Amino acid sequence: MSDRNELHLLAGAYALGALDDTDRARFEEYLLTSEEARTEVASLSDTAVILGLASTPEAPPAGLKGRLMAQIAVTPQLAPPGGTDAPVPTAVPGADTTAAPLDNAEPSADAARAIRKSSESPAQAKATARWYTRPATVLLAAAAAVALFVGGNLLGLANANDGQQLATKFAELTSASDVQRSVSPVAGGGTATLFWSLDLERSAVVIDKLPALPAGKTYQLWYIDTAGAKPAGTFDAARSGSTVRVLDGAIVSGDTVGITVEPSGGSKKPTTKPIVAIPSA
Amino acid sequence: MLELVPRETNHDPDQESVEEPVSKESLLARIAGGDQDAFSALYDEISPRVFGLIRRLLVDYSQSEEVAQEVFLEIWQSASRYEPSKGGAATWILTMAHRRAVDRIRASQSSRDRDVKIGVRDYVAEYDNVSETVEVSIEHERVKEAMTQLTELQRQAVTLAYYGGYSHSEVAKLLSVPIGTVKTRLRDGMIRLRDELGVAS
């Protein structure tokens, strides 16, 4: 009893976050056994939050939001606890742009197969009910995203194609004062986020859940305007996590960025229907 | 003893969201579904609060930026774990921000200046001076007023624990009082504040 009384006295320190790990664990065990303590802690925690709100508000550094927006685009989310459905990405502006008209656009069997491969088996779906992807992958992806953006350390990018250089270009882009972004669904699942800056004349795509292609095939990026499609580089899917790619060439206001599946080495004009097309306007 | 408080003095830390077209709670629900625009809106709305609190604890600007980034990344990752029945969105977010800031302080314990007497005086004095220098929130005035109802020891203990990020045993050392005394003062002080601030219990 005196033990419980002693524990109960910790309610204030607990609400203030002033317990060390050992005492906090003891107190949380005690909380499970005492309705009265839970009620008290709830009200004292609300009180602590008012202490927090009493701090002078201060605008965070200007670059923080841009970095976060880029970071969340490559960071998986936790599914609801005990839920059976993984969170479904909601519709986004520009979501109805999957099938932009392209010259010689013709569905390719390989592309269709590649896209089908990305749909999940029931067992995988069960696993992703807890995580968008495997926990280890989530942690790695989150760690990579943090490593990419915190403290100027640019290692750990999921796509190792260009390593440091890609990471630097991408970080510059997402830190640009005029950086904009647009999200579109990818045929077969997942989303692609386009970041672009007209000041830097640069753009990049971040694609989650991009399936690997069979040998002899590659993904190819395109800048598309009313005159047609200009090649903007080829790339492979990242082995894990999101695929990040800075486009070759300069983006022009109003361009749409498309991705197709092409023979290795790329094509001069798109030969398949794009798996995603993202307008930059 | 929990006392009933008159309804008009009830204070919900999240009540300021009531009159906004989109509540922080509904933004969190959309964020849980992967909505990046909702995240952007929530960031615009609450980041000055989050950053202000973290700065208060860490002081250092670049460390505060790092911790704020961690907090918002955690909001993105774990929005689905937010339970509206357990409290408002601001409560969830600021509790997270405070915990992250305290974790950062404890992690860099060895490098932290622990000049006892001077430290305490600075901390407590700083609190009183904030209102004269910068924009003042309603909560700031209310908390400042409520703080005057605490004993000196309660006030110092609560201030050091919450705004200084000190553990209860550190507070005991800083104030040169037995740890048992600090425990009770922290609890008495918080109960007093709760009642002064009209927090429903």
Interface residues (C-beta under 8 A of the other chain):
Chain A: L9 L10 A11 G12 A13 A15 L16 G17 A18 L19 D20 D23 T39 E40 A42 S43 L44 S45 D46 T47 A48 V49 I50 L51 G52 L53 A54 S55 T56 P57 E58 A59 P60 P61 L64 K65 R67 L68 M69 Q71 I72 A73 T75 P76 Q77 L78 A79 P80 P81 G83 P87 V88 P89 T90 V92 P93 A142 A145 V146 F149 V150 G151 R181 V183 T191 T193
Chain B: L2 H11 D12 P13 R30 A32 G33 G34 D35 Q36 D37 F39 S40 Y43 D44 S47 P48 R49 V50 F51 G52 L53 R55 R56 Y61 E65 E66 A68 Q69 E70 F72 L73 W76 Q77 S78 A79 S80 R81 K86 G87 A90 T91 L94 T95 A97 H98 R99 V102 V130 V134 E135 V136 S137 E139 H140 R142 V143 K144 V158 A161 Y162 Y163 G165 Y166 S167 H168 S169 V171 G180 V182 K183 T184 R185 L186 R187 D188 G189 M190 I191 L193 R194 L197 V199 A200 S201
